[in-house]
Amino acid sequence: MRKIVRIKNLEYTYPDNTDALKGIDLDILKGESIGLIGPNGAGKSTLLLHLNGILGEGRASIEILGMKVEEKNLIKIRQKVAIVFQEPDDQL
């Protein structure tokens, strides 16, 4: 099966020096459904914000549909990756 999301060694530290993500590796295959669960502050939203380049790449390797999440690919990636937060009415 084709990998639609590939994350290798994702790490992120918040501006206050709190570690949010450390050593995250994840492959999601086409047709696969996953659930991302955890308590408040666990880094779920932070991980998702990396998928469309809202948060920086850092040293991680992130690919969406075979495209590296980097400046030159962001328009194409953002046409495919959308994030709806807990209160979607607040986004609109």
Legacy VTK file of the C-alpha trace (Angstrom):
# vtk DataFile Version 3.0
C-alpha trace
ASCII
DATASET POLYDATA
POINTS 92 float
0.000 0.000 0.000
1.030 3.574 -0.662
2.173 5.706 2.282
0.161 8.915 2.431
1.860 10.239 5.580
5.425 9.512 6.616
7.023 11.081 9.677
10.549 10.286 10.823
12.105 11.589 14.036
9.698 14.468 14.675
10.711 16.519 17.689
9.262 19.818 18.855
9.862 22.021 21.867
7.500 24.862 22.760
8.945 28.390 23.146
8.903 27.943 26.956
11.303 24.962 26.499
8.641 22.330 27.235
9.203 19.227 25.121
6.038 18.479 23.152
7.156 15.761 20.754
10.221 13.572 20.853
11.289 10.930 18.351
7.908 10.510 16.638
7.874 8.037 13.734
4.591 7.400 11.937
3.502 5.906 8.628
-0.128 6.078 7.514
-1.130 3.985 4.530
-3.770 4.833 1.959
-7.159 3.573 3.140
-6.075 3.356 6.764
-8.048 5.076 9.527
-6.269 6.078 12.703
-7.198 7.715 15.978
-4.885 10.163 17.693
-5.755 10.268 21.378
-4.189 11.630 24.526
-4.737 14.059 27.370
-4.743 17.836 26.971
-1.245 19.070 26.273
0.021 15.719 24.987
1.044 17.178 21.602
-1.760 15.908 19.337
-2.457 19.297 17.759
1.245 20.081 17.622
1.849 16.926 15.599
-0.990 17.784 13.208
0.269 21.340 12.718
3.498 19.877 11.349
1.596 17.971 8.643
0.703 21.092 6.691
3.773 23.116 7.599
2.200 25.513 10.094
4.928 24.566 12.557
8.508 24.323 11.338
10.158 21.261 9.932
13.149 21.152 12.261
15.225 18.011 11.766
12.247 15.775 11.083
11.490 14.221 7.740
7.789 14.635 6.968
6.159 13.631 3.687
2.539 13.941 2.591
1.575 11.995 -0.551
5.271 11.695 -1.384
5.929 15.456 -1.063
8.336 16.688 1.593
6.769 19.228 3.913
8.923 22.174 2.907
8.335 25.675 1.578
8.225 24.758 -2.125
5.481 22.134 -1.567
3.281 23.892 1.001
0.604 25.138 -1.410
0.060 21.645 -2.854
0.146 20.017 0.582
-2.283 22.522 2.084
-4.738 21.740 -0.705
-4.752 18.151 0.613
-4.284 18.564 4.385
-6.806 20.459 6.480
-7.155 20.667 10.236
-10.457 21.165 12.020
-10.045 21.918 15.696
-12.392 21.133 18.574
-14.416 24.334 18.043
-14.696 24.576 14.233
-17.050 27.583 14.398
-14.191 29.566 15.928
-12.057 28.863 12.835
-14.488 30.260 10.301
LINES 1 93
92 0 1 2 3 4 5 6 7 8 9 10 11 12 13 14 15 16 17 18 19 20 21 22 23 24 25 26 27 28 29 30 31 32 33 34 35 36 37 38 39 40 41 42 43 44 45 46 47 48 49 50 51 52 53 54 55 56 57 58 59 60 61 62 63 64 65 66 67 68 69 70 71 72 73 74 75 76 77 78 79 80 81 82 83 84 85 86 87 88 89 90 91
